[in-house]
Amino acid sequence: MAELACSHFQHVRHDPPWTSRPWVISPAGRQSMLGYGLVCHKCAAGAPPDRESR
């Protein structure tokens, strides 16, 4: 589960053949992707925040 700067959460899964994210399988792979930008589909839909802003 990714915590996004916009106060939303987003599941990030490795689910071939639809989504190939082999880096989610290992702790080192997940660590290597910290800070990587993700498109927030909840923001695009106008959804309220999942948590309070920090």
MIKOL-125094 format. One record per residue (C-alpha): residue number from 1; residue in three letters; chain; x, y, z. Coordinates in steps of 0.25 Angstrom, whole numbers, always signed. Each point is the difference from the previous one (the first is absolute). Last residue first. Layout:
<tilums>
nr	rest	kette	xx	yy	zz
NUM	ala	A	X	Y	Z .
...
</tilums>
This chain:
<tilums>
nr	rest	kette	xx	yy	zz
54	arg	A	+1	+64	+29 .
53	ser	A	-13	+0	-7 .
52	glu	A	-11	-8	+7 .
51	arg	A	-2	-14	-6 .
50	asp	A	-7	-7	-12 .
49	pro	A	-2	+14	-6 .
48	pro	A	-14	+3	-7 .
47	ala	A	-2	-6	-14 .
46	gly	A	+0	+10	-12 .
45	ala	A	+1	-11	-10 .
44	ala	A	+14	+4	-5 .
43	cys	A	+4	+1	+14 .
42	lys	A	-4	-14	+3 .
41	his	A	+8	-5	-13 .
40	cys	A	+13	+6	+6 .
39	val	A	+11	-2	-10 .
38	leu	A	+12	-5	+7 .
37	gly	A	+14	+7	+1 .
36	tyr	A	+12	-8	+6 .
35	gly	A	+4	+5	+13 .
34	leu	A	+2	-14	+6 .
33	met	A	+2	-9	-12 .
32	ser	A	+14	-6	+5 .
31	gln	A	-6	-3	+13 .
30	arg	A	-11	-9	-6 .
29	gly	A	+11	-8	-8 .
28	ala	A	+8	-1	+12 .
27	pro	A	-12	-5	+8 .
26	ser	A	-3	-11	-11 .
25	ile	A	-13	-3	-8 .
24	val	A	-3	+15	-3 .
23	trp	A	+11	+1	-10 .
22	pro	A	-6	-10	-9 .
21	arg	A	-10	+10	-5 .
20	ser	A	-7	-5	-12 .
19	thr	A	-15	+3	-1 .
18	trp	A	-10	-7	-9 .
17	pro	A	+8	-13	-3 .
16	pro	A	+4	+0	+11 .
15	asp	A	-5	+5	+14 .
14	his	A	+12	+7	+8 .
13	arg	A	-8	+9	+9 .
12	val	A	+0	+15	+4 .
11	his	A	-12	+3	+8 .
10	gln	A	-2	+15	+1 .
9	phe	A	-2	+9	+13 .
8	his	A	-5	+14	-1 .
7	ser	A	+5	+12	+7 .
6	cys	A	+5	+8	-12 .
5	ala	A	+15	-4	+3 .
4	leu	A	-4	-15	-2 .
3	glu	A	+1	-11	+10 .
2	ala	A	+3	-13	-8 .
1	met	A	-6	-13	+4 .
</tilums>
